[in-house]
């Protein structure tokens, strides 16, 4: 396999105990990549799918920050902690009464749709330049405004923890910015006994599913060529966009930031491709038949991606773009 600058997306199944940045830096080192970024944080106590972007893919990482998410969680009932999870100190213990199927259904219905959440103190949100968790570690609680998030679907199932304690298994489909710890605490309060998360796993982000992801230990055990082969193309981040394909001349002008006229229908999210082979040029929007660039790959990035194709048509396309610019 031809090596060089790394461009693509790694779907990592983040292990327990790693911060998102720890996982990113480890994967960056294993791939010998120069430029990398993740697509939103997962708590160290959370596992699951974490798309990591390398090279040109970092330009589109915001798309996954904004994408809807899916989580599985286990809520231990009757015990409330300072952090809303098992790492926090005990706040209170209450008996867990009978929880009927009807009660669970009513609670699920109550927390489905648009809801208001107060961000937890143990979060990365910033106040006056400092993360809230920094204030929390110093024993300071600051006022937080409630934020609206959307719970697209919520399934609750009565179960038990490994030690036999009453618990709720949660399956949550939600908008970006949803705090599952806070949702769990609110569900516990609605059931009259409180609770805290003892397990949290992200099973999907956007169209990426955890079944597509590779564990960090497995990834580390691979050869460099095998690791590079696990990368998804940059365009996978724009899989749900409308698509437009331009000829070589129009592609070069688009890459210079020029708007192009055409008969395209209005669309807020468009992935723009060029020539043969079909190669991603960037993202745009279309308004009034006009193609308006928003995020562009550089000609050098495109050439590097094309050169990895190792085909005559790829070389022609790369040369054509370079000559026209």
C-alpha positions as semicolon CSV with decimal commas, in nm:
position;residue;x (nm);y (nm);z (nm)
1;X;0,000;0,000;0,000
2;X;0,126;0,346;-0,095
3;X;0,197;0,560;0,211
4;X;0,203;0,935;0,258
5;X;-0,018;1,198;0,422
6;X;-0,315;1,034;0,595
7;X;-0,666;1,142;0,490
8;X;-0,975;0,962;0,614
9;X;-1,202;0,866;0,903
10;X;-1,135;0,599;1,164
11;X;-1,439;0,462;1,344
12;X;-1,296;0,378;1,684
13;X;-1,476;0,186;1,957
14;X;-1,339;0,400;2,239
15;X;-1,230;0,191;2,536
16;X;-1,333;0,250;2,895
17;X;-1,110;0,491;3,085
18;X;-0,976;0,679;2,782
19;X;-1,068;1,039;2,718
20;X;-1,159;1,121;2,359
21;X;-0,833;1,312;2,322
22;X;-0,630;1,023;2,467
23;X;-0,785;0,792;2,209
24;X;-0,726;1,044;1,930
25;X;-0,359;1,093;2,014
26;X;-0,301;0,718;2,034
27;X;-0,465;0,657;1,695
28;X;-0,279;0,952;1,542
29;X;0,051;0,803;1,654
30;X;-0,041;0,455;1,530
31;X;-0,129;0,596;1,186
32;X;0,172;0,832;1,174
33;X;-0,073;1,107;1,084
34;X;0,015;1,476;1,085
35;X;-0,329;1,628;1,137
36;X;-0,613;1,482;1,342
37;X;-0,929;1,574;1,529
38;X;-1,224;1,401;1,693
39;X;-1,592;1,465;1,643
40;X;-1,711;1,540;1,995
41;X;-1,615;1,408;2,334
42;X;-1,710;1,085;2,503
43;X;-1,660;1,069;2,879
44;X;-1,376;0,844;2,999
45;X;-1,643;0,622;3,157
46;X;-1,827;0,591;2,825
47;X;-1,739;0,350;2,546
48;X;-1,855;0,328;2,188
49;X;-1,823;0,472;1,843
50;X;-1,598;0,776;1,812
51;X;-1,523;0,896;1,457
52;X;-1,167;1,027;1,435
53;X;-1,077;1,252;1,142
54;X;-0,737;1,272;0,977
55;X;-0,598;1,515;0,723
56;X;-0,863;1,657;0,490
57;X;-1,140;1,486;0,691
58;X;-1,085;1,733;0,979
59;X;-1,248;2,002;0,763
60;X;-1,581;1,820;0,793
61;X;-1,566;1,704;1,156
62;X;-1,837;1,955;1,255
63;X;-2,087;1,743;1,062
64;X;-2,051;1,465;1,319
65;X;-2,059;1,710;1,609
66;X;-2,403;1,813;1,486
67;X;-2,524;1,459;1,405
68;X;-2,790;1,280;1,612
69;X;-2,660;1,014;1,850
70;X;-2,772;0,682;1,997
71;X;-2,673;0,549;2,340
72;X;-2,725;0,246;2,560
73;X;-2,704;0,311;2,933
74;X;-2,768;0,136;3,262
75;X;-2,929;0,345;3,536
76;X;-2,886;0,212;3,890
77;X;-3,192;0,313;4,088
78;X;-3,214;0,443;4,444
79;X;-2,863;0,589;4,465
80;X;-2,774;0,945;4,366
81;X;-2,414;1,065;4,321
82;X;-2,246;1,402;4,278
83;X;-2,153;1,334;3,916
84;X;-2,456;1,137;3,801
85;X;-2,237;0,832;3,742
86;X;-2,050;0,571;3,945
87;X;-1,738;0,788;3,985
88;X;-1,916;1,044;4,201
89;X;-1,958;1,059;4,578
90;X;-2,278;0,937;4,738
91;X;-2,543;1,207;4,776
92;X;-2,845;1,009;4,889
93;X;-3,005;0,664;4,898
94;X;-3,377;0,601;4,870
95;X;-3,586;0,286;4,853
96;X;-3,700;0,170;4,512
97;X;-4,070;0,102;4,508
98;X;-4,262;-0,110;4,263
99;X;-4,205;0,005;3,906
100;X;-4,476;-0,109;3,669
101;X;-4,462;-0,131;3,291
102;X;-4,721;0,147;3,279
103;X;-4,504;0,371;3,496
104;X;-4,202;0,311;3,274
105;X;-4,405;0,384;2,961
106;X;-4,534;0,708;3,113
107;X;-4,182;0,821;3,205
108;X;-4,050;0,732;2,860
109;X;-4,329;0,934;2,702
110;X;-4,260;1,229;2,934
111;X;-3,896;1,248;2,828
112;X;-3,950;1,194;2,455
113;X;-3,950;1,495;2,226
114;X;-3,815;1,841;2,303
115;X;-3,705;1,865;2,667
116;X;-3,507;2,113;2,876
117;X;-3,184;2,000;3,042
118;X;-2,960;2,181;3,289
119;X;-2,602;2,085;3,194
120;X;-2,423;1,896;3,473
121;X;-2,139;2,060;3,663
122;X;-1,916;1,769;3,565
123;X;-1,912;1,858;3,195
124;X;-1,676;2,023;2,946
125;X;-1,903;2,325;2,890
126;X;-1,716;2,647;2,959
127;X;-1,803;2,940;3,182
128;X;-1,574;3,245;3,178
129;X;-1,308;3,045;2,996
130;X;-1,309;2,749;3,236
131;X;-1,473;2,410;3,194
132;X;-1,756;2,344;3,438
133;X;-1,579;2,034;3,570
134;X;-1,291;2,259;3,685
135;X;-1,533;2,453;3,905
136;X;-1,687;2,126;4,027
137;X;-1,348;1,985;4,127
138;X;-1,286;2,303;4,327
139;X;-1,617;2,257;4,506
140;X;-1,780;2,551;4,329
141;X;-2,123;2,529;4,170
142;X;-2,215;2,792;3,912
143;X;-2,554;2,875;3,769
144;X;-2,635;2,707;3,438
145;X;-2,916;2,788;3,202
146;X;-3,139;2,506;3,082
147;X;-3,090;2,406;2,719
148;X;-3,340;2,244;2,485
149;X;-3,248;1,907;2,339
150;X;-3,454;1,651;2,155
151;X;-3,506;1,289;2,252
152;X;-3,611;1,126;1,927
153;X;-3,682;0,785;2,084
154;X;-3,650;0,643;2,436
155;X;-3,691;0,281;2,541
156;X;-3,677;0,187;2,911
157;X;-3,656;-0,167;3,048
158;X;-3,657;-0,273;3,412
159;X;-3,354;-0,491;3,493
160;X;-3,087;-0,540;3,760
161;X;-2,717;-0,465;3,798
162;X;-2,471;-0,751;3,839
163;X;-2,506;-0,724;4,217
164;X;-2,886;-0,754;4,196
165;X;-2,970;-0,388;4,242
166;X;-3,278;-0,254;4,062
167;X;-3,186;-0,073;3,742
168;X;-3,324;0,063;3,416
169;X;-3,175;-0,023;3,078
170;X;-3,200;0,282;2,853
171;X;-3,186;0,299;2,473
172;X;-3,175;0,666;2,367
173;X;-3,184;0,832;2,026
174;X;-3,118;1,201;2,074
175;X;-2,997;1,530;1,931
176;X;-2,648;1,666;1,976
177;X;-2,578;1,821;2,317
178;X;-2,789;1,572;2,513
179;X;-2,641;1,469;2,848
180;X;-2,736;1,107;2,910
181;X;-2,621;1,129;3,274
182;X;-2,865;1,415;3,328
183;X;-3,140;1,227;3,146
184;X;-3,078;0,927;3,369
185;X;-3,089;1,137;3,685
186;X;-3,414;1,302;3,571
187;X;-3,571;0,963;3,495
188;X;-3,467;0,841;3,840
189;X;-3,631;1,143;4,000
190;X;-3,947;1,092;3,793
191;X;-3,962;0,735;3,929
192;X;-3,933;0,875;4,283
193;X;-3,608;0,706;4,382
194;X;-3,323;0,880;4,200
195;X;-3,039;0,703;4,025
196;X;-2,702;0,725;3,854
197;X;-2,543;0,573;3,545
198;X;-2,319;0,272;3,590
199;X;-2,271;0,211;3,215
200;X;-2,282;0,432;2,907
201;X;-2,212;0,326;2,549
202;X;-2,257;0,526;2,228
203;X;-2,388;0,290;1,965
204;X;-2,431;0,534;1,675
205;X;-2,346;0,885;1,562
206;X;-2,516;1,000;1,247
207;X;-2,504;0,713;0,998
208;X;-2,199;0,556;1,165
209;X;-2,271;0,250;1,381
210;X;-2,055;0,092;1,650
211;X;-2,066;-0,236;1,453
212;X;-1,838;-0,063;1,199
213;X;-1,587;0,043;1,463
214;X;-1,258;-0,116;1,564
215;X;-1,133;-0,144;1,922
216;X;-0,813;0,036;2,017
217;X;-0,632;-0,281;2,127
218;X;-0,723;-0,456;1,801
219;X;-0,615;-0,151;1,602
220;X;-0,281;-0,135;1,782
221;X;-0,214;-0,503;1,705
222;X;-0,245;-0,438;1,328
223;X;0,034;-0,353;1,087
224;X;0,044;0,004;0,955
225;X;-0,099;-0,108;0,620
226;X;-0,387;-0,284;0,798
227;X;-0,456;0,028;1,005
228;X;-0,463;0,249;0,695
229;X;-0,702;0,002;0,532
230;X;-0,949;0,058;0,819
231;X;-0,987;0,426;0,727
232;X;-1,313;0,531;0,566
233;X;-1,282;0,790;0,287
234;X;-1,325;1,158;0,364
235;X;-1,650;1,160;0,167
236;X;-1,805;0,918;0,417
237;X;-1,864;1,221;0,641
238;X;-2,089;1,369;0,371
239;X;-2,279;1,049;0,288
240;X;-2,617;1,205;0,369
241;X;-2,558;1,519;0,158
242;X;-2,703;1,585;-0,185
243;X;-2,430;1,540;-0,447
244;X;-2,312;1,744;-0,747
245;X;-2,040;1,638;-0,992
246;X;-1,840;1,897;-1,187
247;X;-1,614;1,871;-1,490
248;X;-1,242;1,946;-1,454
249;X;-1,265;2,316;-1,547
250;X;-1,565;2,387;-1,324
251;X;-1,404;2,178;-1,047
252;X;-1,092;2,397;-1,053
253;X;-1,297;2,715;-1,042
254;X;-1,507;2,578;-0,758
255;X;-1,186;2,501;-0,566
256;X;-1,077;2,862;-0,607
257;X;-1,394;2,962;-0,419
258;X;-1,597;3,074;-0,720
259;X;-1,971;3,017;-0,730
260;X;-2,103;2,810;-1,019
261;X;-2,434;2,851;-1,201
262;X;-2,653;2,554;-1,285
263;X;-3,001;2,410;-1,256
264;X;-2,955;2,253;-0,914
265;X;-3,248;2,253;-0,669
266;X;-3,201;2,438;-0,341
267;X;-3,020;2,230;-0,078
268;X;-2,847;2,330;0,246
269;X;-2,599;2,042;0,238
270;X;-2,426;1,944;-0,085
271;X;-2,119;1,728;-0,141
272;X;-1,933;1,842;-0,452
273;X;-1,731;1,597;-0,661
274;X;-1,508;1,640;-0,961
275;X;-1,447;1,451;-1,283
276;X;-1,319;1,100;-1,336
277;X;-1,248;0,935;-1,101
278;X;-1,527;1,084;-0,891
279;X;-1,336;1,271;-0,619
280;X;-1,462;1,488;-0,334
281;X;-1,384;1,857;-0,373
282;X;-1,571;1,998;-0,077
283;X;-1,908;2,097;0,066
284;X;-2,148;2,363;-0,055
285;X;-2,507;2,479;-0,059
286;X;-2,729;2,551;-0,358
287;X;-2,957;2,853;-0,370
288;X;-3,142;2,981;-0,677
289;X;-2,953;2,741;-0,902
290;X;-2,617;2,867;-0,773
291;X;-2,355;2,639;-0,616
292;X;-2,196;2,822;-0,322
293;X;-1,875;2,675;-0,169
294;X;-1,858;2,636;0,210
295;X;-1,573;2,396;0,295
296;X;-1,309;2,311;0,035
297;X;-1,032;2,059;0,008
298;X;-0,705;2,208;-0,111
299;X;-0,564;2,104;-0,450
300;X;-0,273;1,940;-0,267
301;X;-0,510;1,734;-0,052
302;X;-0,705;1,626;-0,358
303;X;-0,388;1,527;-0,542
304;X;-0,269;1,326;-0,243
305;X;-0,602;1,142;-0,223
306;X;-0,607;1,081;-0,598
307;X;-0,248;0,958;-0,606
308;X;-0,341;0,685;-0,360
309;X;-0,583;0,558;-0,626
310;X;-0,274;0,471;-0,835
311;X;-0,469;0,479;-1,162
312;X;-0,398;0,668;-1,488
313;X;-0,733;0,852;-1,465
314;X;-0,647;0,967;-1,113
315;X;-0,319;1,112;-1,234
316;X;-0,493;1,289;-1,524
317;X;-0,755;1,436;-1,291
318;X;-0,491;1,561;-1,047
319;X;-0,284;1,716;-1,326
320;X;-0,592;1,879;-1,479
321;X;-0,693;2,048;-1,155
322;X;-0,339;2,170;-1,090
323;X;-0,302;2,308;-1,445
324;X;-0,635;2,489;-1,440
325;X;-0,579;2,658;-1,103
